[in-house]
Amino acid sequence: MEGPFIRIEDSGMVVALRPDVTTVGRGRGVDVRLDDPSVSRFHAEIIRRGPYVYVVDMGLSRNGTRVNGRPIARRVLEDGDVVSFGTARCRMGGIPREEVDPDVELRRAVAPELTRREVDVLTSLCRPALSDEAFVAPATAREIAGDLVVTEAAVKQHLLRLYQKFRIPEGVNRRTRLANEVIAMGLVRPLPPVHVPQQTRGPVDGRPTGEVRRPGAPPGHGAPVARPATEAGRRAS
C-alpha cells in the first residue's frame, strides 16, 4: 500500500489515511471504526500535513489515546508507532522518515481575540466536555441558545465567526472540532467545586464548574461553565 496507513492489530485490517483528516472511533460515521467499548464514538483524528502525520486525541474520552504506551494530547507519528485508542491497539505504517522530534506537541501559538459574547458561547459549548461521563458531545446550538437566553440563529452566527477565528474547516463534527481546539489551547479549564450550603444549592445538575478565559487573562476572570438556571441568573447574563 502506498502512502501512510493504519493497521488494526486485532483484525489485521489496514486502512489508508485520508489526504487530510482520518477520524477514529466507535461510531458509524468515522473512517477507522474500532469495535471496542473503551473507544469513544469519536475518539481521535489522524492528520496529514505534507510529509508529516500526527494524532489528536479529541479530549472527550476517559480512556484517552497513547503512542507507544505514553498518554498524549497531540503527537507527531513515526513509521511503526503503536497508537492505542482506549485499549484498541493500532500500528502506523508508510510514514516517510523525517528529522522530526516525536515528543513535540503541536499547538497553535496564539489564541484569537474573543468578544464577551463569544466567550459565553464557547463556555456553553464546552460545558458538557467537562462532565464526568466517558463521552459527551459538545452542546448543540439550541442548547447554547437556551443556556444564554438568545435565539438559535444568533448562536449559529457566533459559531460561524468562531469557526473562522479558530480556523475550523467545514465538515462533520465541526462543533466537536471547535470544542477540542478550545480545550487544547487551554481556554477551558475546570474549576474546583464550589461548596454551597444545601439549602441554597442551585440546580447545576451535579456537573463540575469551569471557565473560559480570554487569552492573557488570569485564572478566575472567565465565565463560569455551570451556572444555576435561575431567573435572576438569566437576567444577569
Order of alpha helices (4+ residues) and beta strands (2+ residues): beta-beta-beta-beta-beta-beta-beta-beta-beta-beta-beta-alpha-alpha-alpha-alpha-beta-beta-beta-alpha
